[in-house]
């Protein structure tokens, strides 16, 4: 049995690729040419031969994939994060078809980057859905699912690592089911919540101190780190990307109420504590500015003081 893999992610795909290679099942790996800088060398380091890696270009990828499939003749193709719609003539080439590893519950989290959206929405768990691919994006029947609980404070990168290892755990049962002719195909649930998410844009990544709760801000920060370089806000009319926060307990003197976004405490030990809605507070742990990456304590040392305010800019 031979399985080929197309991927545009390292942490999500590499554990499964390593498992397939270790079992002698890997027929080859396809990557996007634009992503070769971060994927090609690590694949070589895993022991995948150079001649078994194809780099697909945006203009000619369909012909390149067709030729590649004819050459390697895999039983199945597994897909991790491929951004382009695959036509039916290619989907029909392997006898076992194409299986997509979609790291979000279906049909609730169709579309791009479901990991970001699940973390941003504060889901208590993320769902990995392996489904048979059709020409319609994220519409095919479900073959297998697994859930993974989120951990409070976990960022996008750490969660991707855990999801990738969970995906690797599905290699053997998927292979066994296929060999035994019992690979199930269940229709996606009808009704309920069904959404199609796009890749988060600049507006989504902005913190709105007046409208978002402390939890919602923390979820956004975690979902944005590191892939989107944190959540955006402004201080002294300069953009700051917040990469890590944590809940803080603080009692203001004389029951003073600070506007959301106001820095209510700052020193060299605890760094910066910011007021949020409903009299809640967040500690600013790590930020990225034009000058570099800094802790909240470092910002205090650079002159940021209590009373200053993070603001929203359109």
Steps between C-alpha positions, in 0.01 A plus 500: 500500500626847409372832633600842367463818702440861399568751775544868568576459869787350694361452852166360380633268230853395590416254782267309263758514220766364735267218602425409138870512409594286799249235394619504138166639378604845376488534122600867493425848632363799311558852630433848371802655330437818696532302825812306406721726712346371821396147394756358257809474723308357801351231274850405387602492865220253569647267240265576209704476181537810286358322197189411700411865568313703238463878518171624354485844343185713497480532121557137399422292810216295347716367218791446738280303739350292221843404369624427850204274581553308177864447592463390863156331467397521869207312649385814683585865536490668842466878514609739777415865437498520120366844397376434145183326383586156356299404189311174471734348238790515748290387796411183306857401413601304815282193553441599863435863413609808693455527877516846654615553859285797604587631844155632582157353559283464191277657395547763774854600399527469124756709318842643577697461823240340728763476775515878526123535508447229761760657732365851440146382578613342826397145408569249774619249241605487137391225265713331237278376217640268234263516205496388140563794272257612231525797262297699757720628783458313832181328383602135471384209718673451834738207543629554854494764776696570816462772765778675688431719802648848502716616789440845648778731388619271219597684185451410134846350456487271802150382413607421143776277634257302712253472212776377269592218736133411537476479120799265496308274736240450227748364246476137608120479541446671164745265329351193669144599411596561137680168471204321654253678273313656792589867464172661613341795324238692695312797363562830672227600746213699355372809679661655802781752474679503166747775422762566234795688644755699308860557600496767775570850372629814665160594644457162669845524658430839665418520871188700578543590864153650535308207347706190575513337841825404672443138397433596138818706486705216646349253252584733210856549622557125534341425162728757335831376645723433313342464155347849486760671720259566783192719544522863396450811714653848520692687768630852445367472143739212425382147431574233757438129440412324824625140499422382853270609781372345821215585738598733785340574835531858617296729725495865405504758777169659601314269258638702211372378162739524207396507137573180307851510352639718779824387662411498870826359637859503378831411660822315426390179676142437386514699178174643368144428612218629280135560580236312302123499502300399806778601742733226383872530425767346281874486556701574186775238482652523150465756221652568159573854393693646210804500727480134604340250739459612861349397831258723685779570750726613218231740377492653847877538488458674164271759657146364470304599810166450672235733364599453138246330280491245221263624231319378190588655166293439185 
